[in-house]
């Protein structure tokens, strides 16, 4: 065992070869030790000697058939080698064997084992394109261990594909950063920005650089570069340099993206710079700091079922927005004991908007400055885990408006200075009665003030995850919230309960209640299916009036999915989702939006590195407005395809993707009423082709 410890220490200090030699000697002295062979296999993986790594994992399984560890590590290796179907089978076996470690590990550590395996299982599901199943597995992982940084990072990556989840996405990223150990994983500059409004997954890089994550952390520099080029003038790049040593990690990143867009006045231009440093002051005390600057210019981005969207003279096709934002964040994690943590986050930001509205020929300027401080206590025990936290949010707003006219420079509107403030506290408890039953019980108190108006109250959080049988899991939730005025859209309060999101991109001060039920099942770990039904009742404030007024809105979501492993190289998936949004007909704009979408596709994975996807999506949408021509029904069928190649030795990826191959033109409304600046378009009424390259050094 001393040589094992020496070998691991050498690897962590950056001397991979010397560490591997020590592990080889340790294994030769105790050839029956399954754990040593698993570590040696990890060392070979880091040296990219995959055949030797696989041999050690096979020998470890042979030496101890009940040890889940070699199955777990081999699953991660196969995932990086473009073998996700085989990786899924291995990690399922690892989870099945997890309780065999009970003879020498406590129930507390077994729970953390299960959380880690659940997070990796979710990552493999996401790699396969089984998104809904991935979210469910992540929710289960976090119910066992809310301090699992990998699960939070994965949930952040997954939320990038879901509309109106931008605040939840960047919040999960913040939690992952605060909880993570010192590591070489890069911080992607664009991932912490919530309102870029780039077409889903068409930027320079996909969320996360998980394909390049090492199995064994060691001191080394890393450079990851990505680039994208496509039609409509799309051009982008992201460069991230990271460095890790025993106690400190740094990450420096740059992001740029530009496009002409698919219609008149649809252009975008983004530039982001980011710097991040994390330092382990002691084994228990970890601090970090992050600074970011961002500049954005864009035209009219909202898809609004608009029949005049291609008319250059349309007033909306003169709208422009400019954003300049600087932010600084500090954070810390202190381990009170092996099962208790305290995390602290403080943020300051300075954000300036300048909007030109063509319809009223007016420029509106808004300057926001503020800070946000939060603290959270985490306790993990054998039968439950407990979170308690609080936050203070203070934002000062300077608002002004003026006519954009050479002959009339007079102000159109009275300047206004006001504050957006919120104070909150919360408690969440996950009760793990047994491996098949988890209940979440919690509450929060939120107090929100703006322009002299107050919105406050207690908000219950209830959730249940129950394995009715080995293959069937029931999920239920009742969640009430008040949307916070987040400085950079980030918070460390949990974003979901039992797999149901509670943090949506709503207007600040919105009171909401979400009720949901879901059922997820599988057959022999080869066919996965399920459904989810939820309703949200919202009370949206209008705080610009002398007396506060609330508008009632309703949202209903019905979704089903079925995923299948056809072969070790082939998978198939099909989903159906129906969304219904409604509000009072007296309100300007749409008062009801019904959208049905049914994506169905197949994926191919070749161990040599090639991968491909073909997906067809039928969409049917009905938009109702009060006395407006931009309403009616439209339906369309889109075909998307992609091909790609993983470079050997985890050096990067190349891909060529095409959306809406047959150039289908259609009308479509983004699924939101009140937050047009967070549109995240899913369906674009023109052919979009782009090539992407990611290189890892």
C-alpha positions in Angstrom: 0.0 0.0 0.0 2.8 2.6 0.6 3.8 2.2 -3.1 0.2 2.8 -4.1 0.1 6.0 -2.1 3.5 7.1 -3.6 2.4 6.4 -7.1 -0.8 8.4 -6.7 1.1 11.3 -5.2 3.6 11.3 -8.1 0.8 11.4 -10.6 -1.0 14.2 -8.9 2.3 16.2 -8.9 2.5 15.8 -12.6 5.1 12.9 -12.9 2.8 10.4 -14.7 5.5 8.0 -15.8 7.1 7.7 -12.3 3.7 7.3 -10.7 2.7 4.6 -13.1 6.0 2.7 -12.5 5.2 2.8 -8.7 1.7 1.4 -9.4 3.2 -1.4 -11.6 5.5 -2.4 -8.8 2.7 -2.3 -6.2 0.5 -4.4 -8.5 3.3 -7.0 -9.0 3.8 -7.3 -5.3 0.0 -7.9 -4.7 -1.3 -9.2 -8.1 -4.7 -10.3 -6.6 -5.5 -6.7 -5.4 -8.4 -5.5 -7.6 -8.1 -1.9 -6.4 -4.5 -1.6 -7.4 -5.2 -3.0 -10.9 -8.0 -0.4 -11.2 -5.6 2.4 -10.4 -3.0 1.1 -12.8 -5.7 0.9 -15.5 -6.4 4.6 -14.8 -2.7 5.5 -15.1 -2.6 3.7 -18.5 -5.7 5.6 -19.5 -4.0 8.9 -18.8 -1.0 7.8 -20.9 -3.5 6.9 -23.7 -2.4 3.3 -23.7 -6.0 2.1 -23.9 -5.4 -1.6 -24.6 -3.2 -1.9 -21.5 -5.8 0.0 -19.5 -8.6 -2.3 -20.6 -6.5 -5.4 -19.7 -6.0 -4.1 -16.2 -9.7 -3.4 -15.8 -10.5 -6.9 -17.0 -8.0 -8.4 -14.6 -9.5 -6.4 -11.7 -12.9 -7.7 -12.6 -11.5 -11.2 -12.6 -9.8 -10.8 -9.2 -12.9 -9.4 -7.5 -16.1 -10.0 -9.5 -18.1 -8.0 -6.9 -16.0 -4.8 -7.1 -17.9 -2.1 -9.1 -14.8 0.1 -9.5 -13.2 -1.4 -12.7 -16.6 -1.5 -14.4 -17.0 2.2 -13.5 -13.6 3.3 -14.8 -13.9 1.1 -18.0 -17.3 2.8 -18.7 -15.7 6.2 -18.7 -12.9 5.0 -20.9 -15.3 3.5 -23.4 -17.4 6.7 -23.5 -14.3 8.7 -24.5 -13.6 6.1 -27.3 -17.0 6.7 -28.9 -18.5 3.5 -27.4 -21.4 4.9 -25.4 -23.6 1.9 -25.7 -20.9 -0.4 -24.2 -20.2 2.3 -21.6 -23.8 2.4 -20.6 -23.8 -1.4 -20.0 -20.6 -1.2 -17.9 -21.8 1.6 -15.7 -25.2 -0.1 -15.2 -23.2 -3.2 -14.0 -21.1 -0.9 -11.7 -24.3 0.5 -10.1 -25.8 -3.0 -9.7 -22.6 -4.1 -7.8 -22.3 -1.0 -5.7 -23.7 -2.4 -2.5 -21.2 -5.3 -2.7 -18.7 -2.8 -1.2 -20.7 -2.6 2.0 -18.3 -5.1 3.7 -15.7 -2.4 3.8 -17.4 0.9 3.1 -20.0 2.8 5.2 -23.5 3.5 4.1 -22.5 7.2 3.9 -19.7 6.4 1.5 -21.9 4.1 -0.5 -24.4 6.9 -1.0 -21.6 9.0 -2.4 -20.5 6.1 -4.6 -24.0 5.9 -6.0 -24.2 9.7 -6.5 -20.9 9.6 -8.5 -22.0 6.7 -10.6 -25.4 8.3 -11.1 -23.7 11.4 -12.4 -21.6 9.5 -14.8 -24.6 7.4 -15.9 -26.4 10.7 -16.7 -23.4 11.9 -18.7 -23.5 8.7 -20.8 -27.2 9.0 -21.4 -26.6 12.6 -22.6 -23.9 11.3 -24.9 -26.4 8.9 -26.4 -28.9 11.7 -26.8 -31.2 10.3 -24.1 -31.7 13.7 -22.6 -34.9 13.1 -20.5 -33.4 10.0 -18.9 -30.2 11.9 -18.2 -32.0 14.6 -16.2 -33.9 12.0 -14.2 -30.7 10.2 -13.3 -29.1 13.5 -12.3 -32.0 14.3 -10.0 -31.6 10.9 -8.3 -27.8 11.5 -7.9 -28.3 14.9 -6.3 -30.9 13.4 -3.9 -28.2 11.1 -2.5 -25.5 13.8 -2.5 -26.3 17.5 -3.2 -22.6 18.3 -2.9 -21.7 16.2 -6.0 -20.1 18.8 -8.2 -20.1 16.5 -11.3 -23.9 16.1 -11.1 -24.3 19.9 -10.9 -22.0 20.5 -13.9 -23.8 17.9 -15.9 -27.2 19.3 -15.1 -25.9 22.7 -16.3 -24.8 21.2 -19.6 -28.2 19.5 -20.1 -30.2 22.6 -19.3 -28.5 24.3 -22.3 -30.8 22.3 -24.6 -34.1 23.3 -22.8 -35.9 26.6 -23.4 -36.4 29.1 -20.5 -33.8 27.2 -18.4 -31.0 29.8 -18.7 -31.1 30.9 -15.1 -31.2 27.3 -14.0 -28.3 26.4 -16.3 -25.9 29.1 -15.1 -26.9 28.5 -11.4 -26.0 24.8 -11.7 -22.7 25.8 -13.2 -22.0 28.2 -10.2 -22.8 25.4 -7.7 -20.5 23.0 -9.6 -17.7 25.5 -9.4 -18.1 26.2 -5.7 -18.2 22.4 -4.9 -15.5 21.2 -7.2 -12.0 20.2 -6.0 -8.9 21.7 -7.5 -8.8 20.4 -11.1 -7.8 21.1 -14.6 -11.3 21.3 -16.1 -11.5 24.5 -18.1 -14.1 27.3 -17.4 -15.8 28.0 -20.7 -16.4 31.8 -21.0 -19.8 31.5 -22.6 -21.3 29.0 -20.2 -21.8 31.5 -17.3 -23.7 34.0 -19.5 -27.5 33.5 -19.6 -28.7 35.6 -22.5 -26.6 35.0 -25.6 -29.6 33.8 -27.6 -27.5 31.6 -29.9 -29.4 28.9 -31.7 -29.2 25.8 -29.5 -25.9 23.9 -29.9 -24.7 26.0 -32.9 -21.9 27.9 -31.1 -18.2 27.2 -31.3 -18.4 24.5 -28.6 -20.9 22.2 -27.0 -21.6 22.6 -23.3 -18.8 21.0 -21.2 -15.5 19.6 -22.3 -16.3 16.3 -20.6 -14.8 14.2 -23.4 -11.4 15.4 -22.2 -11.8 15.1 -18.5 -9.0 13.0 -17.0 -9.6 9.9 -14.7 -6.7 11.0 -12.5 -6.0 14.7 -11.8 -2.4 15.7 -12.2 -0.4 18.9 -12.4 -0.4 20.0 -16.1 -1.4 22.7 -18.5 -4.3 22.3 -20.9 -5.4 24.2 -24.0 -8.8 23.6 -25.6 -9.8 25.6 -28.7 -13.0 25.5 -30.6 -14.2 27.1 -33.8 -17.4 27.2 -35.9 -18.2 28.5 -39.4 -21.5 28.4 -41.1 -23.9 30.0 -43.5 -25.7 33.3 -42.6 -22.3 34.7 -41.7 -21.9 32.5 -38.6 -18.3 32.6 -37.3 -17.2 31.9 -33.8 -14.3 30.7 -31.6 -13.5 29.8 -28.0 -10.1 29.4 -26.5 -9.5 28.2 -22.9 -6.2 27.7 -21.2 -6.1 26.0 -17.8 -3.3 25.0 -15.4 -3.4 22.8 -12.4 -1.0 22.1 -9.6 -1.4 20.4 -6.3 -3.2 23.4 -4.6 -4.1 25.9 -7.4 -5.9 25.9 -10.7 -6.4 28.8 -13.1 -8.4 29.2 -16.3 -8.3 32.0 -18.9 -10.8 32.1 -21.7 -12.0 34.1 -24.7 -15.2 33.7 -26.6 -16.4 35.3 -29.9 -19.5 34.7 -32.0 -21.1 36.6 -34.8 -23.8 35.9 -37.3 -26.0 37.9 -39.8 -29.0 35.9 -38.7 -31.7 34.3 -40.8 -33.7 37.4 -41.6 -33.5 41.2 -41.6 -32.1 42.8 -38.5 -31.3 39.4 -36.9 -27.5 39.9 -36.5 -25.6 39.1 -33.3 -22.1 39.8 -32.1 -20.7 38.6 -28.8 -17.3 38.9 -27.1 -16.5 37.5 -23.7 -13.3 37.4 -21.6 -13.1 35.3 -18.5 -10.5 34.6 -15.8 -10.9 32.1 -13.0 -8.6 31.0 -10.1 -9.1 28.4 -7.4 -6.8 27.7 -4.4 -6.8 25.2 -1.7 -5.7 27.2 1.4 -5.9 24.0 3.4 -7.3 20.5 2.9 -10.6 21.8 4.3 -10.7 25.4 3.0 -11.0 26.2 -0.7 -11.3 29.7 -2.2 -11.9 30.9 -5.7 -12.4 34.1 -7.7 -13.7 34.9 -11.2 -13.8 38.0 -13.4 -15.7 38.4 -16.6 -16.4 41.1 -19.2 -18.9 40.8 -21.9 -20.0 43.0 -24.9 -23.1 42.2 -27.1 -24.8 43.9 -30.0 -27.9 42.4 -31.6 -31.0 43.2 -33.6 -34.5 41.8 -33.2 -34.2 38.2 -32.2 -37.7 37.2 -31.0 -39.6 34.7 -33.3 -43.2 35.9 -32.9 -45.3 34.2 -35.5 -44.6 37.4 -37.5 -45.8 37.5 -41.1 -43.8 40.8 -41.6 -40.5 39.5 -40.2 -38.8 39.7 -43.7 -40.0 43.3 -44.3 -37.0 45.7 -43.9 -39.5 48.6 -43.2 -41.2 46.8 -40.4 -40.7 48.7 -37.1 -39.4 45.7 -35.2 -36.7 45.2 -37.9 -35.1 48.5 -36.7 -34.9 47.4 -33.1 -31.4 47.1 -31.7 -29.8 46.2 -28.3 -26.4 46.8 -26.9 -25.1 45.2 -23.7 -21.9 45.9 -21.8 -21.4 43.9 -18.6 -18.6 43.5 -16.1 -18.8 41.1 -13.2 -16.6 39.8 -10.3 -17.3 36.8 -8.2 -15.7 35.3 -5.1 -16.5 32.0 -3.5 -15.4 29.6 -0.8 -16.0 26.1 0.5 -15.1 25.0 4.0 -15.4 21.3 5.0 -16.5 21.3 8.6 -16.1 17.5 8.6 -16.3 14.6 6.2 -20.1 15.1 5.9 -20.5 18.8 6.4 -19.8 21.8 4.1 -20.3 25.5 4.0 -20.2 27.3 0.7 -20.3 31.1 0.2 -20.8 33.1 -2.9 -20.5 36.9 -3.5 -21.0 38.7 -6.8 -20.8 42.3 -8.0 -21.9 43.4 -11.5 -22.2 46.5 -13.6 -24.5 46.0 -16.6 -25.6 48.6 -19.1 -28.4 48.1 -21.6 -29.2 50.4 -24.5 -32.4 49.5 -26.5 -33.6 51.2 -29.6 -37.3 50.5 -30.3 -38.2 51.3 -33.9 -41.9 51.3 -33.4 -41.8 54.3 -31.1 -38.4 55.7 -32.4 -37.0 55.8 -28.8 -33.8 54.8 -27.1 -34.1 53.4 -23.6 -31.1 53.2 -21.4 -30.8 51.2 -18.2 -27.8 50.9 -16.0 -27.8 48.2 -13.4 -25.3 47.9 -10.5 -25.5 45.6 -7.6 -24.3 42.8 -5.5 -25.5 39.4 -4.4 -24.3 37.4 -1.4 -25.3 33.9 -0.5 -24.3 31.2 2.0 -25.3 27.6 2.3 -24.8 24.8 4.9 -24.8 21.2 3.7 -25.1 18.1 5.9 -24.9 14.5 4.6 -25.8 11.5 6.8 -26.7 7.9 6.4 -30.5 8.5 6.2 -30.8 12.1 5.0 -29.1 15.2 3.7 -29.9 18.7 4.6 -29.4 22.1 3.0 -30.0 25.5 4.7 -29.1 28.8 3.1 -29.9 32.5 2.7 -29.2 35.3 0.2 -29.2 39.1 -0.1 -29.8 40.7 -3.5 -29.4 44.5 -4.0 -29.5 46.1 -7.5 -29.7 49.8 -8.2 -31.2 50.8 -11.5 -30.9 54.1 -13.4 -33.5 54.3 -16.2 -33.9 56.9 -18.9 -35.5 57.3 -22.4 -35.1 59.7 -25.3 -36.4 60.1 -28.8 -34.0 59.1 -31.6 -34.5 62.2 -33.7 -32.2 64.9 -35.1 -34.9 67.5 -34.9 -36.2 66.6 -31.4 -33.6 65.8 -28.8 -35.9 66.3 -25.9 -36.4 63.4 -23.5 -39.5 61.4 -24.0 -39.6 60.0 -20.5 -38.8 61.0 -17.0 -35.6 59.5 -15.8 -36.1 57.1 -12.9 -33.9 55.7 -10.2 -35.0 52.7 -8.2 -33.8 49.5 -6.5 -34.6 45.8 -6.9 -34.0 44.0 -3.6 -34.6 40.6 -2.3 -33.8 38.7 0.9 -34.5 35.0 1.3 -33.8 31.9 3.4 -34.5 28.2 2.7 -34.3 24.7 4.0 -34.3 21.5 1.9 -34.1 17.9 3.3 -33.7 14.8 1.2 -34.9 11.8 3.2 -33.3 8.6 1.9 -35.5 6.0 3.7 -34.0 3.2 1.6 -32.3 2.9 -1.9 -35.8 2.8 -3.5 -37.4 5.8 -1.8 -36.4 9.4 -1.5 -38.5 12.3 -0.3 -37.7 16.0 -0.5 -39.2 18.4 2.1 -38.4 22.0 2.2 -39.5 25.6 2.3 -38.2 29.1 1.5 -39.1 32.5 2.6 -38.7 35.2 -0.1 -39.1 39.0 0.3 -38.9 41.0 -2.9 -39.1 44.8 -3.1 -39.1 47.1 -6.2 -40.4 50.7 -6.7 -42.0 50.7 -3.2 -43.9 47.4 -3.8 -43.3 44.2 -1.8 -43.9 40.6 -2.7 -43.2 38.1 0.0 -44.2 34.7 1.5 -43.3 31.2 2.4 -42.9 28.7 -0.5 -43.2 24.9 0.2 -41.0 22.4 -1.7 -42.2 18.8 -1.8 -40.8 16.0 -3.9 -40.9 12.2 -4.1 -38.8 9.6 -6.0 -40.0 6.1 -5.5 -38.8 2.9 -7.3 -42.1 1.0 -7.6 -40.1 -1.9 -9.0 -36.5 -2.4 -10.2 -37.4 -1.1 -13.6 -40.0 1.7 -12.7 -39.5 5.0 -10.9 -42.3 7.4 -9.9 -41.5 11.1 -9.4 -43.8 13.8 -8.0 -43.3 17.4 -7.0 -45.1 20.4 -5.6 -43.0 23.6 -5.8 -43.7 27.2 -5.1 -41.2 30.0 -5.8 -40.8 33.8 -6.1 -38.3 34.7 -8.9 -35.3 36.5 -7.6 -33.6 39.6 -9.2 -30.3 37.7 -9.7 -27.3 39.8 -10.6 -25.9 37.4 -13.2 -28.9 35.1 -13.2 -27.1 32.7 -10.8 -28.0 31.4 -7.4 -26.8 28.6 -5.2 -30.3 27.6 -4.1 -31.3 24.2 -5.6 -32.8 24.6 -9.1 -34.9 21.4 -9.1 -36.9 19.1 -6.9 -37.3 15.4 -7.9 -36.2 16.3 -11.5 -38.8 19.1 -11.9 -37.2 22.5 -12.5 -38.3 25.3 -10.2 -36.1 28.1 -11.5 -37.4 29.4 -14.9 -36.6 32.5 -16.9 -39.6 34.4 -15.5 -39.9 38.2 -14.8 -38.5 39.2 -11.4 -41.0 38.9 -8.6 -43.1 36.3 -10.4 -44.9 34.0 -8.0 -45.3 30.4 -9.4 -46.6 27.0 -8.3 -45.5 23.9 -10.2 -47.2 20.5 -9.7 -45.8 17.5 -11.6 -45.8 13.8 -11.9 -43.6 11.5 -13.9 -43.0 7.9 -14.5 -39.7 6.5 -15.9 -39.1 2.8 -16.8 -36.6 0.6 -18.6 -36.6 -3.0 -19.9 -33.4 -4.9 -19.4 -31.4 -1.6 -19.6 -32.0 -1.6 -23.4 -35.3 0.2 -23.8 -36.0 3.3 -21.7 -39.3 5.2 -21.6 -41.5 7.5 -19.6 -43.8 10.4 -19.3 -44.1 13.6 -17.4 -47.1 15.9 -16.8 -46.8 19.3 -15.0 -48.7 22.5 -14.6 -47.4 25.9 -13.6 -49.7 28.7 -12.3 -48.0 32.1 -12.4 -48.8 35.5 -11.0 -46.7 38.0 -12.9 -46.2 41.4 -11.4 -46.4 44.8 -13.2 -44.4 47.0 -10.9 -44.3 50.0 -13.3 -47.8 51.1 -12.2 -48.5 53.2 -9.1 -50.2 50.3 -7.5 -48.9 46.8 -8.2 -50.9 44.6 -10.6 -50.6 40.9 -11.1 -51.4 39.0 -14.3 -52.3 35.3 -14.1 -50.7 32.9 -16.5 -50.9 29.2 -16.9 -48.4 26.7 -18.4 -49.0 23.0 -19.0 -46.4 20.5 -20.2 -47.0 17.0 -21.3 -44.0 14.9 -22.5 -43.3 11.3 -23.3 -40.1 9.6 -24.5 -38.8 6.2 -25.6 -35.1 5.4 -26.2 -33.6 2.2 -27.4 -30.2 0.5 -27.8 -30.5 -1.2 -31.2 -26.9 -2.5 -31.4 -23.6 -1.6 -29.8 -23.2 1.0 -32.6 -26.8 2.1 -33.1 -29.5 3.9 -30.9 -32.9 5.2 -31.6 -35.0 7.8 -29.8 -38.4 9.4 -30.0 -40.1 12.1 -27.9 -43.4 13.9 -27.9 -44.0 17.2 -26.1 -47.0 19.4 -25.9 -46.8 22.8 -24.3 -49.7 25.1 -23.6 -49.4 28.7 -22.4 -52.4 30.9 -21.7 -53.2 34.3 -20.1 -56.0 36.9 -20.2 -57.2 38.0 -23.6 -57.1 41.7 -22.5 -53.3 41.6 -22.5 -51.4 42.8 -25.5 -49.5 40.1 -27.5 -50.4 36.5 -27.7 -52.8 35.2 -25.1 -52.5 31.5 -25.9 -49.7 29.4 -27.5 -50.1 25.6 -28.1 -47.1 23.8 -29.4 -46.7 20.1 -30.2 -43.2 18.8 -31.2 -42.2 15.2 -31.9 -38.5 14.6 -32.6 -37.5 11.1 -33.8 -34.0 10.1 -34.7 -31.2 7.5 -34.9 -27.6 7.8 -33.9 -24.6 5.8 -35.0 -21.3 5.4 -33.0 -18.2 3.7 -34.4 -15.3 2.7 -32.1 -13.0 4.2 -34.7 -14.3 7.6 -33.9 -17.0 8.3 -36.4 -20.5 9.3 -35.3 -23.7 10.4 -37.1 -27.3 11.5 -36.4 -30.5 11.8 -38.4 -33.5 13.4 -36.8 -36.9 14.4 -38.1 -39.2 16.7 -36.1 -42.9 17.5 -36.6 -44.1 20.7 -35.1 -47.7 22.0 -34.9 -48.3 25.4 -33.3 -51.4 27.5 -32.7 -51.0 31.2 -31.6 -54.0 33.2 -30.5 -53.9 37.0 -30.2 -56.5 39.7 -29.7 -57.2 41.4 -33.1 -53.8 40.7 -34.6 -52.8 39.3 -38.0 -49.9 37.5 -36.5 -51.9 34.6 -35.2 -53.2 31.3 -36.6 -51.9 27.7 -37.0 -48.7 26.5 -38.7 -47.2 23.0 -39.0 -44.0 21.9 -40.4 -41.6 18.9 -40.6 -37.8 19.5 -40.2 -35.0 17.2 -41.0 -31.6 17.6 -39.2 -28.4 15.6 -39.7 -24.8 15.6 -38.5 -21.7 13.6 -39.0 -18.5 13.8 -37.0 -15.2 12.2 -36.0 -13.5 12.0 -32.6 -9.7 12.5 -33.1 -7.6 9.7 -31.6 -6.2 10.0 -28.0 -8.9 12.5 -27.0 -7.3 15.2 -29.1 -10.6 16.7 -30.2 -13.6 16.4 -32.5 -14.7 17.4 -35.9 -18.4 17.7 -37.0 -20.5 18.9 -39.8 -24.2 19.6 -39.0 -27.2 20.7 -41.0 -30.5 22.0 -39.5 -33.7 22.2 -41.6 -32.0 20.5 -44.5 -35.0 21.0 -46.9 -35.1 24.8 -46.1 -38.7 24.6 -44.7 -40.2 28.1 -44.2 -42.7 28.5 -41.4 -44.1 30.8 -38.7 -43.2 30.1 -35.1 -43.5 31.8 -31.7 -40.9 31.2 -29.0 -42.5 29.6 -25.9 -42.6 32.6 -23.6 -44.7 35.7 -23.0 -42.7 38.1 -20.9 -38.9 37.4 -21.4 -38.0 38.1 -25.1 -34.4 38.7 -24.2 -34.0 35.0 -23.3 -35.3 33.4 -26.5 -32.9 30.5 -27.2 -34.3 29.6 -30.6 -34.9 25.9 -31.3 -36.5 26.0 -34.8 -35.2 28.3 -37.5 -37.2 28.8 -40.8 -34.2 28.5 -43.1 -31.5 26.0 -43.8 -28.5 26.2 -41.4 -25.2 24.5 -42.1 -22.1 24.8 -39.9 -18.8 23.0 -39.3 -17.3 22.8 -35.9 -13.8 21.8 -34.7 -12.6 21.3 -31.1 -8.9 20.6 -30.3 -7.5 19.5 -27.0 -3.8 20.0 -26.2 
